[in-house]
Amino acid sequence: MSPSGDADAGDGLCTCLPDGSRISNDYENRKCLHCFRSESSPSGLDSVVGLDLFGVRDSEKLSRILIASAKAFSIGAGLKGGLAIVSVLSGLRRRRKASSMKKVGTVTNKEAIITAMKETLRYGLFLGTFAGTFVSVDEIVGALGGHRRTAKWRALLAGALAGPSMLLTGHKTQHTSLAIYILMRASVLASRCGIKSKRFGNICKPLTWSHGDIFLMCLSSSQILSAYILKQESLPPSYKSFLNKHGGKDVVILEGVKQIASGLPFTNLGLIEKYYKSAGIDIKLDPNMKVPCSIIHANQSCTGHGISFLLQAYARALPVYIPVYLVPALIVHRENLSNRPYTILGKSILGTARSSLFLSVYCTSAWLWTCLLFRIFKRCNIPMVAAGTFPTGMALAIEKKSRRMEISLYCFARAIESFFTCLDDVGYLPQSLKIKRIDIAVFSLSTAIIMHCYAQERDVFRSKYLNVLDWVFGVPPPPCETPRCKKDEIDTSEDF
């Protein structure tokens, strides 16, 4: 064994074969290719993510870097480009309406298209640079420090150094929500590693709760929905727009609820009455009211409002999930669609109906729970709003189990961002935590953890994510190249 921990090519001893058998030094006859360096590459520049490239030339390593960058670029540009197309198309109608009303300062179609193209290119460069940087650092460190010697920490370092590539999306563009979401994903992977560990297994045992995802969703809902009613500026603009659409209430109604919950005098009761009158509802609001039920649903009862709101919310939710389920069915399963059309389309329709029901019940229960709490305690304040929106997260139980953690993590990331924004606004956030580009630091830490798990603890990933990482970064390491090597379970001739 060489000092770096690699096999001694001169001795011809393969450390990966169960019997440690000797094999020929002739390159063509080698049975275990990743244990040997090429005679033409004495410097040992032949490592990938935990794997020697069978004595390949440096040009092939450069090819791997370029291919990884190109694949990641295609993912970034494809995802952002698809979203940009939807945004441009949906904006055409708004711009036509604004131009017909002769509003000044509206963005032209040409400007919107140029902006979308720039954003698509930026995100493509971001992911392409991330992949290229990761693979390059991995190759260089493996060459200089030895493949086996650096196996435990090389991917961790490469992931951290690749993180600042997020700056390519724009030096002045903050990505706090994205960074926190990636941190949540990294935390899940780290917790799975902890559960497997003998040292940390007992500490991480609560993470194995079967309904932990629903509890996390309840926590997230308490912050997100409270912010939706009381402090919308703490939410990302796109997410705020989503909540305003599916929350189903006009801004004047939300302002009225905010004023009574915050103990402020009413300033817009006339606007609320005018809003309901435009909808054919004649109502006179009491400025001395203790609960805002008449503001939320006018002359309707709480139960009647819940039923009518649920039907409206379901109609709003369907367009959200139709492309989420049907587009993958037409693209990913296009080969099997002709053979099993009813099965595939049936599952897509069922998934669309189920997810739409989740979103509609989630939004409806937010108003039902708060109304119930206001009626029971005959008051409305900020703690009541937070408590009333907590059980809303139980609607996640409607969703498929495999999707629950994804949704709860997504919402939890936004809840954390909103929470710290609120703390900062009231002056409770310490100055030491106010890092100018905290999103880059958090993202780099997260990618370091994720890429380390990818190289060393592959079994903590779900197969769909692992397949994407393998496609971008190359062939994963064989078992005998990881710290968890079990030589008696390895058959290299079958693996390669």
TITIRO-904318 format. One record per residue (C-alpha): residue in one letter; x, y, z; chain. Coordinates in Angstrom, 1 decimal. Example, Ala and Ser with C-alpha at 12.3 -4.5 7.8 and 13.67 -1.06 7.14 Angstrom:
BEGIN
[A,[12.3,-4.5,7.8],A]
[S,[13.7,-1.1,7.1],A]
END
This chain:
BEGIN
[M,[0.0,0.0,0.0],A]
[S,[1.4,3.4,-1.0],A]
[P,[1.7,6.2,1.5],A]
[S,[-1.3,7.9,0.0],A]
[G,[-3.4,4.9,0.7],A]
[D,[-3.6,3.7,-2.9],A]
[A,[-2.7,0.3,-4.2],A]
[D,[0.9,-0.4,-5.0],A]
[A,[0.9,-0.8,-8.8],A]
[G,[4.4,-2.1,-8.8],A]
[D,[3.5,-5.0,-6.6],A]
[G,[0.4,-5.8,-8.7],A]
[L,[-1.7,-6.4,-5.6],A]
[C,[-5.4,-5.6,-5.9],A]
[T,[-6.8,-4.4,-2.6],A]
[C,[-10.4,-4.6,-3.9],A]
[L,[-10.5,-8.3,-4.7],A]
[P,[-11.7,-10.4,-1.8],A]
[D,[-8.6,-12.7,-1.8],A]
[G,[-6.1,-9.9,-2.4],A]
[S,[-5.0,-11.8,-5.5],A]
[R,[-2.2,-10.6,-7.8],A]
[I,[-3.1,-9.5,-11.3],A]
[S,[-1.1,-8.8,-14.3],A]
[N,[0.6,-5.4,-14.7],A]
[D,[-0.4,-5.3,-18.3],A]
[Y,[-3.1,-2.6,-18.6],A]
[E,[-5.3,-4.6,-20.9],A]
[N,[-5.5,-7.6,-18.5],A]
[R,[-6.2,-5.7,-15.3],A]
[K,[-9.4,-6.9,-13.6],A]
[C,[-9.6,-4.1,-11.0],A]
[L,[-8.9,-0.9,-12.9],A]
[H,[-9.5,1.7,-10.3],A]
[C,[-6.7,0.3,-8.0],A]
[F,[-3.9,1.3,-10.5],A]
[R,[-2.5,4.5,-11.9],A]
[S,[-1.5,4.8,-15.5],A]
[E,[2.2,4.5,-16.1],A]
[S,[1.8,7.7,-18.2],A]
[S,[0.4,9.6,-15.2],A]
[P,[3.0,9.4,-12.4],A]
[S,[1.6,12.4,-10.7],A]
[G,[-1.6,10.5,-9.9],A]
[L,[-4.0,13.0,-11.5],A]
[D,[-6.7,10.5,-11.9],A]
[S,[-9.4,10.9,-9.2],A]
[V,[-13.0,11.8,-9.6],A]
[V,[-15.6,11.9,-6.8],A]
[G,[-14.0,9.1,-4.7],A]
[L,[-12.9,7.1,-7.8],A]
[D,[-9.7,6.7,-9.8],A]
[L,[-10.3,7.0,-13.5],A]
[F,[-8.7,3.8,-14.5],A]
[G,[-5.4,5.4,-15.6],A]
[V,[-7.1,7.8,-17.9],A]
[R,[-5.3,10.8,-19.5],A]
[D,[-5.5,14.3,-18.1],A]
[S,[-7.5,15.3,-21.2],A]
[E,[-10.2,13.0,-20.2],A]
[K,[-10.3,14.6,-16.7],A]
[L,[-10.7,18.0,-18.4],A]
[S,[-13.5,16.5,-20.5],A]
[R,[-15.2,15.4,-17.3],A]
[I,[-15.0,18.9,-15.9],A]
[L,[-16.5,20.4,-19.1],A]
[I,[-19.2,17.8,-19.3],A]
[A,[-20.3,18.3,-15.7],A]
[S,[-20.3,22.1,-16.3],A]
[A,[-22.4,21.7,-19.4],A]
[K,[-24.9,19.4,-17.8],A]
[A,[-25.4,21.6,-14.8],A]
[F,[-25.7,24.6,-17.1],A]
[S,[-28.5,22.8,-19.0],A]
[I,[-30.3,22.1,-15.7],A]
[G,[-30.0,25.7,-14.5],A]
[A,[-30.9,27.3,-17.8],A]
[G,[-33.7,24.8,-18.4],A]
[L,[-35.4,25.3,-15.1],A]
[K,[-35.1,29.0,-15.0],A]
[G,[-35.9,29.3,-18.6],A]
[G,[-39.1,27.3,-18.2],A]
[L,[-40.2,29.5,-15.3],A]
[A,[-39.3,32.6,-17.3],A]
[I,[-41.5,31.6,-20.2],A]
[V,[-44.4,31.1,-17.9],A]
[S,[-43.7,34.5,-16.3],A]
[V,[-43.5,36.2,-19.6],A]
[L,[-46.7,34.7,-20.9],A]
[S,[-48.6,35.5,-17.8],A]
[G,[-47.3,39.0,-17.8],A]
[L,[-48.5,39.7,-21.4],A]
[R,[-52.1,39.9,-20.2],A]
[R,[-51.3,42.2,-17.3],A]
[R,[-49.3,44.5,-19.6],A]
[R,[-52.1,44.7,-22.1],A]
[K,[-54.5,45.6,-19.4],A]
[A,[-52.1,48.2,-18.0],A]
[S,[-51.5,49.7,-21.4],A]
[S,[-55.2,49.9,-22.1],A]
[M,[-55.6,51.9,-18.9],A]
[K,[-52.7,54.0,-20.0],A]
[K,[-50.6,53.3,-16.9],A]
[V,[-47.2,54.9,-16.9],A]
[G,[-44.1,52.9,-16.1],A]
[T,[-45.2,49.5,-17.2],A]
[V,[-42.6,47.1,-18.5],A]
[T,[-42.7,46.4,-22.2],A]
[N,[-42.8,42.9,-23.7],A]
[K,[-39.3,43.4,-25.2],A]
[E,[-37.9,44.4,-21.8],A]
[A,[-39.5,41.4,-20.1],A]
[I,[-38.1,39.0,-22.6],A]
[I,[-34.6,40.4,-22.3],A]
[T,[-34.8,40.2,-18.5],A]
[A,[-36.0,36.6,-18.7],A]
[M,[-33.1,35.7,-21.0],A]
[K,[-30.6,37.3,-18.7],A]
[E,[-32.0,35.5,-15.7],A]
[T,[-31.9,32.2,-17.6],A]
[L,[-28.2,32.7,-18.6],A]
[R,[-27.3,33.7,-15.1],A]
[Y,[-28.8,30.6,-13.4],A]
[G,[-27.2,28.4,-16.1],A]
[L,[-23.8,29.9,-15.4],A]
[F,[-24.4,29.6,-11.7],A]
[L,[-25.0,25.9,-11.8],A]
[G,[-22.5,25.2,-14.5],A]
[T,[-19.8,27.0,-12.5],A]
[F,[-20.8,25.2,-9.4],A]
[A,[-20.4,21.8,-11.0],A]
[G,[-17.1,22.8,-12.8],A]
[T,[-15.6,24.2,-9.6],A]
[F,[-16.6,21.2,-7.5],A]
[V,[-15.1,18.7,-10.0],A]
[S,[-11.9,20.8,-10.5],A]
[V,[-11.2,21.1,-6.7],A]
[D,[-12.0,17.4,-6.3],A]
[E,[-9.5,16.5,-9.0],A]
[I,[-6.7,18.8,-7.8],A]
[V,[-7.0,17.9,-4.1],A]
[G,[-7.1,14.2,-4.9],A]
[A,[-4.0,14.5,-7.1],A]
[L,[-2.0,16.5,-4.6],A]
[G,[-3.1,14.8,-1.4],A]
[G,[-3.7,11.3,-2.5],A]
[H,[-7.0,9.7,-3.5],A]
[R,[-7.6,7.5,-0.4],A]
[R,[-6.0,9.9,2.1],A]
[T,[-8.3,12.8,1.2],A]
[A,[-11.4,10.7,0.6],A]
[K,[-13.1,11.6,3.9],A]
[W,[-13.0,15.4,3.4],A]
[R,[-12.3,16.2,-0.2],A]
[A,[-15.9,16.5,-1.3],A]
[L,[-16.7,18.6,1.8],A]
[L,[-14.0,21.1,0.8],A]
[A,[-15.0,21.1,-2.9],A]
[G,[-18.6,21.7,-2.1],A]
[A,[-17.8,24.6,0.2],A]
[L,[-15.5,26.2,-2.4],A]
[A,[-18.1,25.8,-5.1],A]
[G,[-20.8,27.6,-3.1],A]
[P,[-19.8,31.2,-3.9],A]
[S,[-20.7,30.5,-7.5],A]
[M,[-24.2,31.7,-6.5],A]
[L,[-22.8,35.2,-6.9],A]
[L,[-23.1,34.7,-10.7],A]
[T,[-26.9,35.2,-10.4],A]
[G,[-26.1,38.8,-9.5],A]
[H,[-23.9,40.5,-7.0],A]
[K,[-26.8,42.5,-5.6],A]
[T,[-29.4,39.7,-5.7],A]
[Q,[-30.1,38.1,-2.3],A]
[H,[-31.1,34.4,-2.3],A]
[T,[-31.8,33.9,1.4],A]
[S,[-34.9,31.7,0.7],A]
[L,[-32.9,29.4,-1.6],A]
[A,[-30.0,29.2,0.8],A]
[I,[-32.1,28.3,3.7],A]
[Y,[-34.0,25.7,1.7],A]
[I,[-30.7,24.1,0.7],A]
[L,[-29.6,24.2,4.3],A]
[M,[-32.8,22.4,5.3],A]
[R,[-32.0,19.7,2.7],A]
[A,[-28.5,19.4,4.0],A]
[S,[-29.8,19.1,7.6],A]
[V,[-32.1,16.2,6.5],A]
[L,[-29.1,14.4,5.0],A]
[A,[-27.0,15.1,8.1],A]
[S,[-29.7,13.9,10.4],A]
[R,[-30.1,10.6,8.4],A]
[C,[-26.3,10.1,8.8],A]
[G,[-26.7,10.8,12.5],A]
[I,[-29.5,8.2,12.9],A]
[K,[-27.2,5.6,11.3],A]
[S,[-24.3,6.6,13.6],A]
[K,[-23.7,4.7,16.9],A]
[R,[-22.5,7.9,18.5],A]
[F,[-25.3,10.2,17.5],A]
[G,[-28.1,7.6,17.0],A]
[N,[-29.9,8.3,20.3],A]
[I,[-29.6,12.1,19.9],A]
[C,[-31.2,12.0,16.4],A]
[K,[-33.9,9.5,17.4],A]
[P,[-36.7,12.2,17.6],A]
[L,[-36.0,12.8,13.9],A]
[T,[-37.5,9.4,13.1],A]
[W,[-41.0,10.4,14.2],A]
[S,[-43.4,9.3,11.6],A]
[H,[-45.4,12.6,11.7],A]
[G,[-42.4,14.9,12.2],A]
[D,[-43.1,16.4,8.7],A]
[I,[-46.6,17.4,9.8],A]
[F,[-45.3,19.0,13.0],A]
[L,[-42.7,20.9,11.0],A]
[M,[-45.4,22.1,8.7],A]
[C,[-47.5,23.3,11.6],A]
[L,[-44.5,25.3,12.9],A]
[S,[-44.0,26.8,9.5],A]
[S,[-47.7,27.7,9.1],A]
[S,[-47.8,29.6,12.3],A]
[Q,[-45.0,31.9,11.2],A]
[I,[-45.9,32.1,7.5],A]
[L,[-49.7,32.7,7.9],A]
[S,[-49.2,35.1,10.8],A]
[A,[-46.8,37.1,8.5],A]
[Y,[-49.3,36.9,5.7],A]
[I,[-51.9,38.7,7.9],A]
[L,[-49.6,40.9,10.1],A]
[K,[-46.4,41.6,8.2],A]
[Q,[-46.3,40.7,4.5],A]
[E,[-43.1,42.6,3.8],A]
[S,[-41.2,39.9,5.7],A]
[L,[-42.1,37.4,3.0],A]
[P,[-40.4,37.0,-0.4],A]
[P,[-42.3,38.9,-3.1],A]
[S,[-43.2,35.8,-5.2],A]
[Y,[-44.3,33.9,-2.1],A]
[K,[-46.3,36.9,-0.9],A]
[S,[-48.1,37.0,-4.3],A]
[F,[-48.8,33.3,-4.1],A]
[L,[-50.4,33.7,-0.6],A]
[N,[-52.4,36.7,-1.6],A]
[K,[-53.9,34.7,-4.5],A]
[H,[-54.7,31.5,-2.6],A]
[G,[-55.5,33.3,0.7],A]
[G,[-58.6,34.5,-1.1],A]
[K,[-58.8,37.9,0.7],A]
[D,[-58.4,41.4,-0.5],A]
[V,[-55.7,43.5,1.0],A]
[V,[-58.2,45.8,2.7],A]
[I,[-59.6,42.9,4.6],A]
[L,[-56.2,41.8,5.7],A]
[E,[-55.4,45.3,6.8],A]
[G,[-58.6,45.3,8.9],A]
[V,[-57.6,42.0,10.6],A]
[K,[-54.1,43.3,11.2],A]
[Q,[-55.4,46.5,12.9],A]
[I,[-57.6,44.7,15.3],A]
[A,[-55.0,42.0,16.1],A]
[S,[-52.3,44.7,16.7],A]
[G,[-54.6,46.7,18.9],A]
[L,[-54.6,49.7,16.5],A]
[P,[-57.6,51.9,15.8],A]
[F,[-59.5,51.1,12.6],A]
[T,[-58.7,53.3,9.6],A]
[N,[-60.2,51.4,6.7],A]
[L,[-63.7,50.2,7.8],A]
[G,[-65.2,52.3,5.1],A]
[L,[-63.0,50.7,2.4],A]
[I,[-64.0,47.2,3.7],A]
[E,[-67.7,48.1,3.5],A]
[K,[-67.1,49.5,0.0],A]
[Y,[-65.3,46.3,-1.1],A]
[Y,[-68.2,44.1,0.1],A]
[K,[-70.8,46.5,-1.5],A]
[S,[-69.0,46.1,-4.9],A]
[A,[-69.6,42.3,-4.4],A]
[G,[-73.3,42.8,-3.7],A]
[I,[-73.1,42.6,0.1],A]
[D,[-74.4,45.4,2.2],A]
[I,[-72.8,45.5,5.6],A]
[K,[-72.2,48.0,8.4],A]
[L,[-69.1,47.2,10.5],A]
[D,[-68.9,47.9,14.2],A]
[P,[-65.7,49.9,15.1],A]
[N,[-65.9,48.5,18.6],A]
[M,[-65.9,44.8,17.5],A]
[K,[-63.8,42.4,19.5],A]
[V,[-63.4,39.6,16.9],A]
[P,[-62.9,40.2,13.1],A]
[C,[-65.3,37.6,11.8],A]
[S,[-67.5,40.2,10.2],A]
[I,[-64.4,41.7,8.5],A]
[I,[-63.3,38.2,7.2],A]
[H,[-66.6,36.9,5.9],A]
[A,[-69.2,39.7,6.2],A]
[N,[-72.7,38.3,6.9],A]
[Q,[-71.8,34.7,6.4],A]
[S,[-71.5,32.3,9.3],A]
[C,[-68.0,30.9,10.0],A]
[T,[-69.1,27.4,8.8],A]
[G,[-70.9,28.7,5.7],A]
[H,[-67.8,30.8,4.8],A]
[G,[-65.6,27.7,5.3],A]
[I,[-67.7,25.6,2.8],A]
[S,[-67.9,28.3,0.1],A]
[F,[-64.2,29.2,0.5],A]
[L,[-63.2,25.6,0.1],A]
[L,[-64.9,25.3,-3.2],A]
[Q,[-63.3,28.5,-4.4],A]
[A,[-59.9,27.6,-3.1],A]
[Y,[-60.1,24.2,-4.9],A]
[A,[-60.8,26.0,-8.2],A]
[R,[-57.7,28.2,-7.6],A]
[A,[-55.5,25.3,-6.7],A]
[L,[-56.2,23.1,-9.7],A]
[P,[-54.2,25.3,-12.2],A]
[V,[-51.2,25.1,-9.9],A]
[Y,[-50.9,21.3,-9.8],A]
[I,[-52.1,20.4,-13.3],A]
[P,[-48.7,21.1,-14.9],A]
[V,[-46.8,19.7,-11.9],A]
[Y,[-48.3,16.2,-12.5],A]
[L,[-49.3,16.1,-16.2],A]
[V,[-46.1,17.6,-17.7],A]
[P,[-43.8,15.0,-16.1],A]
[A,[-46.2,12.3,-17.3],A]
[L,[-46.0,13.5,-20.8],A]
[I,[-42.2,14.0,-20.8],A]
[V,[-40.6,11.6,-18.3],A]
[H,[-43.1,8.7,-19.0],A]
[R,[-43.6,9.3,-22.7],A]
[E,[-42.2,5.9,-23.6],A]
[N,[-44.6,4.1,-21.4],A]
[L,[-47.5,6.4,-22.1],A]
[S,[-48.5,4.5,-25.2],A]
[N,[-48.4,1.1,-23.4],A]
[R,[-50.1,2.2,-20.1],A]
[P,[-51.9,5.4,-20.9],A]
[Y,[-54.7,4.9,-18.4],A]
[T,[-52.4,4.0,-15.6],A]
[I,[-50.0,6.9,-16.0],A]
[L,[-52.6,9.5,-16.7],A]
[G,[-54.8,8.1,-13.9],A]
[K,[-52.1,8.5,-11.4],A]
[S,[-51.4,12.1,-12.7],A]
[I,[-55.1,13.0,-12.4],A]
[L,[-55.3,11.5,-8.9],A]
[G,[-52.1,13.3,-7.8],A]
[T,[-53.5,16.6,-9.2],A]
[A,[-56.8,16.2,-7.3],A]
[R,[-55.1,15.2,-4.1],A]
[S,[-52.5,18.0,-4.0],A]
[S,[-55.2,20.5,-5.0],A]
[L,[-57.3,19.3,-2.1],A]
[F,[-54.4,19.7,0.2],A]
[L,[-53.8,23.4,-0.8],A]
[S,[-57.5,24.3,-0.7],A]
[V,[-58.0,22.6,2.7],A]
[Y,[-54.8,24.3,4.0],A]
[C,[-56.1,27.8,3.0],A]
[T,[-59.6,27.1,4.2],A]
[S,[-58.5,25.8,7.6],A]
[A,[-56.4,28.9,8.2],A]
[W,[-59.6,31.0,8.4],A]
[L,[-61.7,28.4,10.2],A]
[W,[-59.1,27.8,13.0],A]
[T,[-58.6,31.5,13.6],A]
[C,[-62.3,32.2,13.5],A]
[L,[-62.9,29.4,16.0],A]
[L,[-60.2,30.7,18.4],A]
[F,[-61.5,34.2,18.2],A]
[R,[-65.0,33.1,19.0],A]
[I,[-63.9,30.9,21.9],A]
[F,[-61.8,33.5,23.6],A]
[K,[-63.8,36.5,22.4],A]
[R,[-60.7,38.5,21.5],A]
[C,[-58.2,38.9,18.6],A]
[N,[-54.5,39.5,19.2],A]
[I,[-51.2,38.5,17.7],A]
[P,[-50.7,35.4,19.9],A]
[M,[-54.2,34.3,18.9],A]
[V,[-53.4,34.6,15.2],A]
[A,[-50.2,32.6,15.7],A]
[A,[-52.0,29.9,17.7],A]
[G,[-54.9,29.7,15.2],A]
[T,[-52.6,29.3,12.2],A]
[F,[-50.5,26.5,13.9],A]
[P,[-53.0,23.6,13.4],A]
[T,[-53.4,24.6,9.7],A]
[G,[-50.3,22.5,9.0],A]
[M,[-52.2,19.3,9.7],A]
[A,[-53.7,19.6,6.2],A]
[L,[-50.4,18.2,5.0],A]
[A,[-51.7,14.8,6.0],A]
[I,[-53.8,14.8,2.8],A]
[E,[-50.7,14.8,0.7],A]
[K,[-48.8,11.7,-0.3],A]
[K,[-46.2,10.7,2.3],A]
[S,[-43.3,11.0,-0.1],A]
[R,[-44.2,14.7,-0.8],A]
[R,[-44.8,15.8,2.8],A]
[M,[-41.2,16.4,3.8],A]
[E,[-40.5,18.3,0.6],A]
[I,[-43.4,20.6,1.2],A]
[S,[-42.7,21.1,4.9],A]
[L,[-39.0,21.9,4.3],A]
[Y,[-39.9,24.4,1.5],A]
[C,[-42.3,26.2,3.9],A]
[F,[-39.9,25.9,6.9],A]
[A,[-37.2,27.7,4.9],A]
[R,[-39.6,30.6,4.2],A]
[A,[-40.8,30.6,7.8],A]
[I,[-37.2,31.0,9.0],A]
[E,[-36.5,33.8,6.7],A]
[S,[-39.7,35.6,7.7],A]
[F,[-39.0,35.1,11.4],A]
[F,[-35.5,36.6,11.3],A]
[T,[-36.7,39.5,9.1],A]
[C,[-39.3,40.3,11.8],A]
[L,[-36.7,40.1,14.5],A]
[D,[-34.5,42.4,12.5],A]
[D,[-37.3,44.9,11.9],A]
[V,[-38.0,45.2,15.6],A]
[G,[-34.3,45.4,16.5],A]
[Y,[-34.0,42.0,18.2],A]
[L,[-31.4,40.6,15.8],A]
[P,[-27.8,40.9,17.1],A]
[Q,[-25.4,42.9,14.9],A]
[S,[-23.1,39.9,14.8],A]
[L,[-25.7,38.0,12.7],A]
[K,[-26.1,40.7,10.1],A]
[I,[-23.7,39.4,7.5],A]
[K,[-23.9,41.2,4.2],A]
[R,[-24.1,38.1,2.1],A]
[I,[-25.3,35.6,4.6],A]
[D,[-27.0,33.7,1.8],A]
[I,[-23.6,32.8,0.2],A]
[A,[-22.2,31.6,3.6],A]
[V,[-25.3,29.5,4.3],A]
[F,[-25.4,28.1,0.8],A]
[S,[-21.7,27.2,0.8],A]
[L,[-22.1,25.4,4.2],A]
[S,[-25.1,23.5,2.8],A]
[T,[-23.4,22.4,-0.4],A]
[A,[-20.4,21.2,1.6],A]
[I,[-22.6,18.9,3.7],A]
[I,[-24.6,17.7,0.7],A]
[M,[-21.6,16.9,-1.5],A]
[H,[-19.8,15.2,1.4],A]
[C,[-22.9,13.0,1.9],A]
[Y,[-23.0,12.3,-1.8],A]
[A,[-19.4,11.1,-1.8],A]
[Q,[-19.4,9.2,1.5],A]
[E,[-23.0,8.4,2.6],A]
[R,[-24.9,7.8,-0.6],A]
[D,[-27.6,5.7,1.0],A]
[V,[-29.1,8.8,2.7],A]
[F,[-30.2,10.1,-0.6],A]
[R,[-33.4,9.3,-2.4],A]
[S,[-32.8,7.6,-5.7],A]
[K,[-34.2,10.4,-7.8],A]
[Y,[-31.8,13.0,-6.4],A]
[L,[-28.9,10.5,-6.5],A]
[N,[-29.6,9.9,-10.2],A]
[V,[-29.4,13.6,-11.0],A]
[L,[-26.1,14.0,-9.1],A]
[D,[-24.6,10.9,-10.7],A]
[W,[-25.6,12.3,-14.2],A]
[V,[-24.0,15.7,-13.5],A]
[F,[-20.9,14.8,-11.5],A]
[G,[-20.0,11.5,-13.0],A]
[V,[-19.8,7.9,-11.9],A]
[P,[-20.2,7.5,-8.1],A]
[P,[-17.4,5.9,-6.0],A]
[P,[-17.2,2.2,-5.7],A]
[P,[-17.8,0.8,-2.2],A]
[C,[-14.1,0.0,-1.8],A]
[E,[-13.1,3.6,-2.2],A]
[T,[-15.1,4.9,0.8],A]
[P,[-14.3,4.8,4.5],A]
[R,[-17.1,2.2,4.9],A]
[C,[-15.2,-0.3,2.7],A]
[K,[-16.1,-4.0,3.2],A]
[K,[-13.7,-5.9,1.1],A]
[D,[-15.6,-9.2,1.5],A]
[E,[-18.7,-7.8,-0.1],A]
[I,[-17.1,-6.3,-3.2],A]
[D,[-16.9,-7.9,-6.6],A]
[T,[-15.1,-5.4,-8.8],A]
[S,[-15.5,-7.4,-12.0],A]
[E,[-19.3,-7.1,-11.7],A]
[D,[-19.3,-3.4,-10.8],A]
[F,[-17.2,-2.4,-13.7],A]
END
